[in-house]
Amino acid sequence: MKKLLLCLLSALVLTSACSSIRIGPKGEGEYVTAESLVPYDERNLRQMKKDGELAAQKAAVEKVAGVFISSATTVEQAQLVEDKITSKTAGFIRKSHVQKAYRKGDEWYTKIKAMVLVKDIGAIIKQSEESAFAKKTSVLVTSRETIGEDISLTQDCKQAVYRVLKEQPYNLVNGDNLSQNNIENPNPTVDKARAEGARFVIVADVQSNPLAALPGTTSPFKSYRARAKINTYATNNYAVVAEASQQQSGLDPLDNIAAQKSISAACEAAAKQLVEPINDAINSAKIYNVTIKHINTIERLKQVQDILRTLREIEDFNLVRYANSAAQFEVSANIATPEELTAKIIRKYNIYFTVVSITPNAIVMSFN
């Protein structure tokens, strides 16, 4: 009799445990752990604990939103999309419970496990991309601009490049003012641009010098000639995908204005030569649909994205769908076949994946 009661009790416990984790339709959400710290308030402990749990819920939603947004690194105004999501935290939490909560100095620490409605967050990201936040190729623009022996900080060359490229489907990002070392060895600049999510980095080197007046002539105008050389590098492999050079003059009664005019004219003329080869480089990559099954957690989804991000043959990727713990990516890669792309992932990360199927345009793997 005791054994029968024990079995019945065990079955009841198991049934209760199983029912506690079946939250919502399959595939609509994922469990996420998150933490928060709020000021300790001994005069209002109940509200403080509630604030701590709400802050942790917001952190859980931010974690999910961050993974989705970071997969499409060229989504414009990503912060606005994330703010739109996190401003409605409660709407994305199906259920949560506090795992730990205690005083930590002058703050109250809370750790929760929450069911976050991943499907709903993904839908908002997709809607945003289709409307005001269209996906564009991110291009970092950097320059070294000198007038005579002096460094110019007015960024006339960058502004000229922006004017030429602003109508193209690029997300232009203002980069650093470069030194001679950066020009001679652009690799650190390329690495930084890649870390910031840029697919290409434009490195402009322009110098303007005064032109001597012809013997026997006088004029109130000063004349300067600028020589601009601009290279565009692909951040995934350091390759030069576009290069241009141009010389132009500037004329003005003021020396600095004449020099600035010459720099703007030379860089604008050179930038016009970059458009076609950059667009050719963008369109040269092949598109593969890559599906990874059995991811199970947001942390592992982020791990998969980090893997895709570190392969230099992959120029860009976008998380198209995430449901039932399977992620579908659209991957742009300079790789001839899906077998080659699969092999590169497996060779480097064989502890993670099992190949399920390969077709000419699609790869399906399972996360071990």
C-alpha angles and dihedrals in degrees: 000000000000090000090051092050090048092052092048091049092049091050091050091051092049092048091051092048092050093048091051092062099043097092120159130337116322113273099017097100148015133213113251130183118215139168138212142186121208130173113278111246115183091181093064108025095160094056092042091056090047091050090050093052092046091049090051090049089053090050089052092052091045089053092055094042091049092055093051095045095045091055089066097047094179099056106129119237092007091169090063090053091050091048089052090056100041092047086069099043096146091057091061098047114087095177139339140181133195114249098179135007128168145135115277109187108294092347139072115234121210129182119187140178111217138180104232118196096237093173092059093048091049090052092055091050091050092048090049092051091050093051129027098348102060116179114253137173110263115230122184114210118207132168149179110213122184135176109201105314094334128095113239116216097184091095094220091154093052091049090051091051090050091052092055098043102037093093092053123091091261134121100222115208125192110240135188131298102250135222129218089263090058090052093049093045111024095171096098089049090050091049092051092048091052091050089053091054099258120146093198135022123205114212112194123188115186133166128185125198133180119260117226116239117248113264112272096016128111128192136164089226127091118217126208131179122208127201114202128190118183127185126184117207129196106232094213096064109003090245119153105240097173136016133177140169132192142168123212137166132228128204127196140133088247120067097217093049092048090051092048092049091052092049093049093048095047094047093045092052092047093046091058088064091058100061101077098045092045091052090047089053091049092052096042095077119093120236119232130182107223120189122190116193131200096027091143100177138052089235090059091046088057089048090055090050091051089053092053090045095054097052104095093205088066110084099181142352137188131199102233100176140358119189137135088016091296121118124205116202132188104217127193109201139166090229124118101217139022089237090060092049091048092048092052091052093045095045092054100033105025092142091067110045145052118193113238101175143339128204128170093274105017139063125191120193136169123225107233 
